[in-house]
Amino acid sequence: MRPSTDPAPLLGRLLDSIEQELPRAIALRRRLHAQPELAHAEEQTAASVAAELPVGCQAAAATGRLAQVGADAPGAPVAVRAELDGLPIEERTGAAFAAQGNVMHACGHDVHMAALVALTRAAHSLGEGLPAPLLAVFQPSEEAYPSGAEQLAGGELKTIAPAAIVAAHVHPELPWGAVGLDPGTVNASCDAVAITIEGEPTHGAYPHRGRDPILAIAEVVVALHAQIGRRIDPMHSASLTVGVVEGGSAENVIPQQARARAALRAHRPEDRLALRRMVEEVTAGIAAAHGCRSTVELMPGEPALENDASIVALARELLERAGFAAAERWHSCGSDDFAFFGSLAPVAMAFVGLDGADGFTARPLHHPELLVPDAAVAAVARAQAVLYVAAALST
């Protein structure tokens, strides 16, 4: 803690400097949006970001980049993270700078990157006036596994040992001008499971000669959705989504095998474990009832995201100075691999509202028609600045 440092004037200087960087940052955002790349392949994206940074940067987690400004400032650096990767989605926004092909920035990562470049350039321009070094983390592979955050947490960032790690993320369900920033659990853990049921193939006219994995997998899907309401306290946040069901090759053949893939989300570690057990027990029981065999493969994902109370408390005090209102209590069953950084240092993520922004058409994250407005570059950069200052002065 640096009690002698008044955060308001410091934040004011940083915000004024960000304002000067916005035209350049918006131009960068449009270039990034037009050239999205998938996880672990963000070569051109990383090069475009690096070319705009005021200092040299180092590669990290293969395609990621780290850049530090204010090395002479006291203490360990405060890391601010933005994501590099796009999604395997064909864009349908009709924007002049829309991506062509089957990859799209449909989660605001282009805005997050451009905002962090603006913040880094602004912090660099303040010279010796920073309360702590600022480490800009341009992270690969937030949308796919292996997780870029998990790789960084076990590699380069572990070596650097930042004092805190913060991030801001756009969100279309929060109002424009408001920021969701609360202590404690704000995002869920997420695990993936692959379910396979092995039956006995036969002609559809003679079902009694075989064992039907299609019927079994259908019952598994229904039962899992029913059981989540009986295994998890209804006052707790948890969800299950079966996003893939596949099996068979002809309408009159009972196949050998059927498969499903699901995502399990929970806010509490004990509920996370309960969901895993539920999938194994329900699948095994239903498969056995149909005379089939089952396997469940678990792919553990990110933990729940726990915002640090001290960072959040000071950041909320600074929101109005940055032109924001505090949104009503915000948490969701969304997940983000940013949560892996919690094993290294205190973390905090803010959610920057988009609903009601000029020219913004309401669409959910990961939608092919989601187009975050250019004005969000400034909003995200201001939120990042608030988090950086709060983390520097509270950790």
Legacy VTK file of the C-alpha trace (Angstrom):
# vtk DataFile Version 3.0
C-alpha trace
ASCII
DATASET POLYDATA
POINTS 395 float
0.000 0.000 0.000
1.267 3.483 -0.885
-0.880 5.740 1.332
0.981 8.931 0.384
-0.156 8.677 -3.236
-3.491 10.312 -4.055
-5.128 8.134 -6.716
-7.433 10.796 -8.192
-4.797 13.163 -9.654
-2.726 10.220 -10.836
-5.730 8.691 -12.573
-6.620 12.077 -14.041
-3.202 12.435 -15.676
-3.428 8.926 -17.047
-6.922 9.506 -18.456
-5.836 12.751 -20.116
-2.952 10.937 -21.751
-5.217 8.102 -22.913
-7.447 10.662 -24.612
-4.525 11.705 -26.803
-3.946 8.102 -27.856
-7.491 7.283 -28.911
-7.391 8.094 -32.654
-4.396 5.828 -33.093
-5.950 3.129 -30.911
-9.242 3.152 -32.830
-7.372 2.778 -36.114
-5.512 -0.179 -34.611
-8.772 -1.705 -33.396
-10.179 -1.644 -36.920
-7.085 -3.306 -38.354
-7.183 -5.984 -35.680
-10.879 -6.592 -36.243
-10.294 -7.086 -39.966
-7.500 -9.640 -39.446
-8.599 -12.003 -36.648
-6.625 -15.161 -35.972
-7.517 -18.285 -34.034
-5.951 -19.370 -30.755
-2.252 -20.290 -30.908
-1.987 -18.776 -34.399
-2.068 -15.049 -33.518
1.201 -14.199 -35.295
0.020 -11.202 -37.314
-2.150 -9.973 -34.454
0.818 -9.989 -32.078
2.997 -8.248 -34.655
0.389 -5.521 -35.193
0.165 -4.903 -31.445
3.940 -4.898 -30.982
4.383 -2.341 -33.736
2.225 0.140 -31.795
3.858 -0.274 -28.391
6.189 2.480 -27.109
8.758 -0.059 -25.847
10.097 -3.386 -26.980
8.258 -6.538 -25.998
9.077 -10.174 -25.390
7.346 -13.239 -26.703
5.470 -15.285 -24.109
3.425 -18.471 -24.360
4.511 -18.682 -28.012
2.336 -16.060 -29.722
1.761 -13.824 -26.682
3.595 -10.577 -25.970
4.677 -8.806 -22.764
5.711 -5.144 -22.579
6.648 -3.182 -19.454
6.698 0.583 -18.932
7.726 2.518 -15.844
10.486 0.109 -14.827
11.847 2.706 -12.375
8.545 2.899 -10.488
8.481 1.265 -7.039
7.532 -2.332 -6.367
6.523 -5.246 -8.517
4.611 -4.532 -11.732
0.860 -4.505 -12.062
-0.110 -6.627 -15.053
-3.000 -5.590 -17.319
-4.236 -8.299 -19.660
-5.865 -8.287 -23.106
-6.593 -11.287 -25.335
-5.230 -11.864 -28.845
-7.432 -14.568 -30.342
-10.586 -14.573 -32.396
-13.334 -17.179 -32.759
-14.199 -19.666 -35.531
-17.252 -17.615 -36.564
-18.137 -16.111 -39.946
-18.830 -12.422 -39.385
-22.216 -10.978 -40.362
-21.930 -7.389 -39.097
-21.657 -5.699 -42.472
-19.015 -3.326 -41.083
-16.586 -1.710 -43.510
-13.751 -3.313 -41.540
-15.458 -6.693 -41.096
-13.331 -9.817 -41.231
-13.505 -11.954 -44.348
-13.588 -15.701 -43.858
-14.463 -17.953 -40.953
-12.692 -16.175 -38.083
-14.100 -13.187 -36.178
-13.470 -11.013 -33.154
-16.904 -11.712 -31.676
-15.949 -11.236 -28.029
-14.377 -7.770 -28.023
-10.752 -8.898 -27.938
-9.843 -6.429 -30.692
-11.180 -3.614 -28.488
-9.371 -4.913 -25.393
-6.045 -5.034 -27.267
-6.375 -1.554 -28.752
-7.360 -0.149 -25.352
-4.347 -1.734 -23.653
-2.037 -0.310 -26.300
-3.539 3.130 -25.594
-3.072 2.657 -21.838
0.516 1.448 -22.275
1.425 4.401 -24.475
-0.278 6.785 -22.038
1.530 5.300 -19.029
4.844 5.493 -20.871
4.268 9.203 -21.568
3.943 9.922 -17.831
7.573 8.977 -17.336
8.418 8.721 -13.647
4.905 9.456 -12.431
3.685 5.869 -12.188
2.937 4.250 -8.805
4.158 0.854 -10.067
5.514 -0.561 -13.324
2.778 -1.434 -15.794
3.128 -4.812 -17.496
0.969 -5.101 -20.611
0.032 -8.752 -21.146
-1.235 -9.644 -24.610
-2.389 -13.181 -23.969
-2.923 -15.848 -26.624
-5.635 -18.483 -26.640
-8.356 -17.311 -24.303
-11.008 -19.031 -26.416
-9.388 -22.474 -26.744
-7.221 -24.987 -24.953
-4.443 -25.185 -24.036
-5.230 -21.956 -22.205
-2.863 -19.065 -22.815
-3.453 -17.745 -19.306
-2.620 -21.091 -17.754
0.582 -21.248 -19.805
1.599 -17.739 -18.744
0.729 -18.424 -15.101
3.074 -21.380 -15.100
5.748 -19.681 -17.174
6.753 -16.091 -17.879
4.367 -14.397 -15.443
5.359 -16.757 -12.664
8.959 -15.631 -13.177
8.021 -11.934 -13.208
5.795 -12.288 -10.105
3.461 -9.291 -10.630
1.885 -7.633 -7.610
-1.570 -7.933 -9.164
-3.201 -8.802 -12.486
-6.258 -6.953 -13.795
-8.419 -6.872 -16.922
-11.512 -5.250 -18.416
-13.999 -7.011 -20.685
-16.876 -5.550 -22.693
-20.336 -6.918 -21.961
-23.523 -6.283 -23.994
-25.879 -6.988 -21.074
-24.623 -4.092 -18.938
-25.620 -0.477 -19.665
-23.343 1.873 -21.541
-21.508 4.105 -19.088
-21.634 1.514 -16.325
-19.006 -0.944 -15.137
-19.665 -4.216 -13.356
-17.014 -4.471 -10.672
-17.660 -6.509 -7.554
-15.605 -8.475 -5.030
-15.673 -12.235 -4.778
-16.841 -14.728 -7.387
-17.892 -13.011 -10.616
-17.381 -15.797 -13.190
-17.833 -19.549 -13.068
-15.422 -22.420 -13.443
-15.832 -24.367 -16.669
-15.085 -28.027 -17.364
-15.744 -29.948 -20.556
-16.872 -33.564 -20.623
-17.052 -36.033 -23.498
-19.591 -38.834 -23.084
-19.426 -42.004 -25.155
-22.009 -44.781 -25.046
-21.222 -48.107 -26.680
-24.155 -50.259 -27.762
-24.686 -53.190 -30.095
-25.485 -52.377 -33.722
-28.406 -53.938 -35.555
-30.979 -53.338 -38.275
-33.675 -50.850 -37.227
-36.345 -53.444 -38.022
-34.923 -55.776 -35.351
-34.093 -53.501 -32.375
-34.282 -56.398 -29.950
-31.163 -57.861 -31.579
-29.038 -54.895 -30.504
-28.556 -52.339 -27.774
-29.415 -48.779 -28.756
-26.828 -46.097 -27.785
-28.925 -43.349 -29.435
-31.823 -43.932 -27.078
-29.418 -44.105 -24.157
-27.612 -40.855 -25.036
-30.981 -39.120 -25.489
-31.999 -40.129 -21.972
-28.613 -39.036 -20.623
-29.055 -35.547 -22.108
-32.505 -35.122 -20.575
-31.499 -36.619 -17.222
-28.426 -34.426 -16.842
-30.494 -31.273 -17.261
-33.042 -32.572 -14.750
-30.455 -33.715 -12.229
-28.572 -30.427 -12.011
-31.596 -29.036 -10.176
-31.424 -31.931 -7.711
-27.662 -32.051 -7.133
-26.890 -28.332 -6.700
-28.339 -25.990 -4.070
-30.831 -23.769 -5.957
-29.289 -20.743 -4.230
-25.957 -21.458 -5.921
-24.951 -20.567 -9.484
-24.334 -23.554 -11.745
-25.197 -24.612 -15.275
-24.830 -27.482 -17.713
-24.934 -27.256 -21.491
-24.908 -30.227 -23.851
-23.689 -28.601 -27.031
-22.923 -31.653 -29.184
-24.830 -34.900 -29.708
-23.788 -37.223 -32.516
-24.091 -40.821 -33.596
-25.346 -43.033 -36.373
-25.091 -42.898 -40.144
-28.475 -44.086 -41.428
-32.062 -43.756 -40.295
-32.696 -47.494 -40.263
-29.550 -48.636 -38.469
-28.996 -48.756 -34.717
-25.324 -47.763 -34.473
-22.458 -49.042 -32.403
-21.789 -45.758 -30.647
-23.250 -42.360 -29.690
-21.432 -39.352 -28.264
-22.181 -36.093 -26.510
-20.068 -33.189 -25.307
-21.076 -30.881 -22.477
-19.833 -27.899 -20.483
-20.170 -27.753 -16.696
-20.086 -24.397 -14.905
-20.171 -23.543 -11.204
-19.227 -20.734 -8.836
-18.251 -22.942 -5.901
-15.497 -25.596 -5.907
-17.731 -28.109 -4.136
-20.447 -27.634 -6.779
-17.856 -28.086 -9.513
-16.980 -31.496 -8.076
-20.658 -32.378 -7.640
-21.323 -31.695 -11.332
-18.462 -33.950 -12.366
-19.764 -36.794 -10.179
-23.283 -36.252 -11.479
-22.253 -36.744 -15.108
-20.391 -39.960 -14.322
-23.187 -41.433 -12.193
-26.086 -40.502 -14.472
-24.291 -41.686 -17.608
-23.220 -44.999 -16.098
-26.674 -45.717 -14.674
-28.606 -44.962 -17.845
-26.128 -46.799 -20.067
-26.408 -49.875 -17.869
-30.219 -49.711 -17.940
-30.040 -49.900 -21.752
-27.539 -52.736 -21.764
-24.820 -50.383 -22.990
-21.397 -49.345 -21.741
-20.269 -45.776 -21.099
-17.147 -43.692 -20.662
-16.871 -40.093 -19.488
-13.750 -38.100 -20.282
-13.225 -34.938 -18.231
-11.258 -31.988 -19.636
-10.709 -29.643 -16.652
-10.929 -25.971 -17.518
-10.508 -22.688 -15.707
-11.449 -22.161 -12.049
-14.043 -19.648 -10.897
-12.868 -16.034 -11.053
-12.486 -14.409 -7.633
-12.087 -10.619 -7.694
-9.809 -9.217 -4.986
-11.782 -7.153 -2.468
-9.075 -4.513 -1.875
-8.541 -3.772 -5.569
-12.276 -3.644 -6.198
-12.948 -1.322 -3.247
-10.482 1.332 -4.441
-11.415 0.890 -8.084
-15.089 1.490 -7.333
-14.141 4.764 -5.634
-12.396 5.828 -8.860
-15.114 4.869 -11.342
-16.875 8.235 -11.266
-13.561 10.034 -11.867
-13.252 7.955 -15.047
-16.757 8.784 -16.226
-18.449 5.560 -15.106
-21.279 4.547 -12.834
-21.057 1.307 -10.878
-23.451 -1.270 -12.298
-25.693 -3.284 -10.038
-24.110 -6.419 -8.603
-22.837 -8.384 -11.609
-21.788 -12.007 -11.783
-22.521 -14.726 -14.306
-21.880 -18.317 -15.304
-19.577 -17.064 -18.014
-15.996 -18.203 -17.628
-12.616 -16.789 -18.548
-9.158 -18.295 -18.319
-8.066 -15.027 -16.686
-9.048 -16.875 -13.492
-5.861 -18.964 -13.770
-3.881 -15.840 -12.840
-5.425 -15.984 -9.380
-2.832 -18.605 -8.479
-0.102 -15.967 -8.920
-1.437 -12.725 -7.477
-4.588 -10.813 -6.531
-6.791 -10.409 -9.604
-9.720 -8.240 -10.631
-11.807 -8.093 -13.786
-14.259 -5.317 -14.645
-17.110 -5.633 -17.135
-17.669 -2.582 -19.347
-21.266 -2.105 -20.441
-22.289 -1.719 -24.093
-26.093 -1.672 -23.977
-27.358 1.695 -25.193
-24.116 2.901 -26.790
-24.615 4.989 -29.931
-24.923 2.746 -32.960
-24.694 -0.485 -30.977
-27.076 -3.264 -31.941
-27.655 -5.541 -28.978
-26.211 -8.973 -29.618
-24.713 -11.491 -27.177
-21.023 -12.245 -26.998
-19.878 -14.782 -29.626
-22.693 -13.762 -31.986
-21.799 -13.300 -35.694
-23.569 -9.907 -35.694
-21.885 -8.512 -32.571
-20.057 -5.299 -33.462
-18.596 -3.458 -30.490
-18.595 0.319 -31.201
-15.324 2.208 -31.608
-16.243 4.286 -28.548
-15.709 1.189 -26.433
-11.950 1.466 -27.003
-11.931 4.586 -24.827
-14.266 3.035 -22.255
-12.160 -0.110 -21.888
-8.922 1.884 -21.706
-10.398 4.048 -18.923
-11.542 0.940 -17.037
-8.097 -0.612 -17.430
-6.553 2.591 -16.064
-8.859 2.525 -13.038
-7.918 -1.071 -12.309
-4.207 -0.431 -12.777
-4.189 2.531 -10.382
-6.334 0.689 -7.821
-4.136 -2.395 -7.950
-0.914 -0.337 -7.723
-2.133 1.506 -4.626
-3.850 -1.367 -2.809
-1.427 -4.278 -3.148
LINES 1 396
395 0 1 2 3 4 5 6 7 8 9 10 11 12 13 14 15 16 17 18 19 20 21 22 23 24 25 26 27 28 29 30 31 32 33 34 35 36 37 38 39 40 41 42 43 44 45 46 47 48 49 50 51 52 53 54 55 56 57 58 59 60 61 62 63 64 65 66 67 68 69 70 71 72 73 74 75 76 77 78 79 80 81 82 83 84 85 86 87 88 89 90 91 92 93 94 95 96 97 98 99 100 101 102 103 104 105 106 107 108 109 110 111 112 113 114 115 116 117 118 119 120 121 122 123 124 125 126 127 128 129 130 131 132 133 134 135 136 137 138 139 140 141 142 143 144 145 146 147 148 149 150 151 152 153 154 155 156 157 158 159 160 161 162 163 164 165 166 167 168 169 170 171 172 173 174 175 176 177 178 179 180 181 182 183 184 185 186 187 188 189 190 191 192 193 194 195 196 197 198 199 200 201 202 203 204 205 206 207 208 209 210 211 212 213 214 215 216 217 218 219 220 221 222 223 224 225 226 227 228 229 230 231 232 233 234 235 236 237 238 239 240 241 242 243 244 245 246 247 248 249 250 251 252 253 254 255 256 257 258 259 260 261 262 263 264 265 266 267 268 269 270 271 272 273 274 275 276 277 278 279 280 281 282 283 284 285 286 287 288 289 290 291 292 293 294 295 296 297 298 299 300 301 302 303 304 305 306 307 308 309 310 311 312 313 314 315 316 317 318 319 320 321 322 323 324 325 326 327 328 329 330 331 332 333 334 335 336 337 338 339 340 341 342 343 344 345 346 347 348 349 350 351 352 353 354 355 356 357 358 359 360 361 362 363 364 365 366 367 368 369 370 371 372 373 374 375 376 377 378 379 380 381 382 383 384 385 386 387 388 389 390 391 392 393 394
